[in-house]
């Protein structure tokens, strides 16, 4: 029972804090800043993308053999089994949940 409570708190706490930071930062951005249209487009892009395409994207990013995350971050070193490992599954799910942060 305590494990499920910890997992729920872990999954809720970190994305909620990150979303709050991003939401507050939206009030700080001035409309006169150069490139604001591009920023807004990139910021809200996750809110309008198709979920099937996003699912395929995350399967590619977290693939332990040829995934983008292992190639970019680990520079060719064999990375963890992102979605198959007890240690790395929660951080991977949190990272995936942040994809929709543009629609806060």
C-alpha positions in Angstrom: 0.0 0.0 0.0 2.8 2.4 0.9 4.5 1.7 -2.4 1.5 2.7 -4.4 1.1 5.9 -2.3 4.7 6.8 -2.9 4.5 6.1 -6.6 1.4 8.2 -6.9 2.9 11.1 -5.0 6.1 10.8 -7.0 4.2 10.9 -10.3 1.9 13.8 -9.3 4.4 16.0 -7.4 7.2 16.4 -10.0 5.0 17.1 -13.1 2.7 19.4 -11.1 5.7 21.5 -9.8 7.1 21.7 -13.3 3.8 22.7 -14.8 3.4 25.4 -12.1 6.8 26.8 -13.0 6.0 26.9 -16.7 2.6 28.5 -16.0 4.1 31.2 -13.9 6.7 31.8 -16.6 3.9 32.5 -19.1 3.1 35.7 -17.1 6.7 36.8 -17.2 7.1 36.7 -21.0 6.6 40.1 -22.5 4.7 40.4 -25.8 7.3 42.8 -27.3 10.1 40.2 -27.1 11.6 39.3 -30.5 10.6 35.8 -31.6 7.5 35.5 -29.3 5.4 34.1 -32.0 7.8 31.3 -32.6 8.1 30.7 -28.8 4.3 30.5 -28.5 4.1 28.1 -31.5 6.7 25.8 -30.0 5.1 26.1 -26.5 1.6 25.2 -27.6 2.6 22.6 -30.3 2.1 19.7 -27.9 -1.5 20.7 -27.3 -2.5 20.2 -30.9 -0.5 17.2 -32.0 -2.1 13.8 -32.6 -1.7 11.4 -29.8 -0.9 8.5 -32.1 2.0 10.4 -33.5 3.1 11.4 -30.0 3.0 7.8 -28.9 5.1 6.7 -31.8 7.5 9.5 -31.0 8.0 8.5 -27.4 8.4 4.8 -28.4 11.3 6.0 -30.6 12.8 8.3 -28.0 12.8 5.7 -25.2 13.9 2.7 -27.3 16.8 1.1 -25.4 18.6 0.0 -28.6 18.3 2.8 -31.1 16.3 5.5 -29.2 17.0 9.2 -29.6 17.6 9.7 -25.9 20.3 7.1 -25.6 22.0 8.4 -28.7 22.0 12.1 -27.8 22.4 12.0 -24.0 24.6 8.9 -23.6 26.6 9.4 -26.8 26.4 5.8 -27.9 26.8 4.2 -24.5 24.2 1.4 -23.9 21.4 3.2 -22.0 18.8 1.8 -19.6 15.6 0.0 -20.5 13.6 3.2 -20.0 10.1 1.8 -19.9 11.0 -1.8 -18.9 13.1 -0.9 -15.8 11.6 -0.3 -12.3 14.2 2.5 -11.7 13.7 4.4 -15.0 10.0 3.9 -15.8 8.7 6.6 -13.5 11.1 9.3 -14.7 10.3 8.3 -18.3 6.6 8.6 -17.7 7.1 12.0 -16.0 9.1 13.2 -19.0 6.3 12.0 -21.3 3.6 13.7 -19.2 5.4 17.0 -19.6 4.9 16.8 -23.3 1.5 18.5 -22.9 2.7 21.3 -20.7 1.8 23.9 -23.3 -1.9 23.5 -22.6 -1.6 24.4 -18.9 
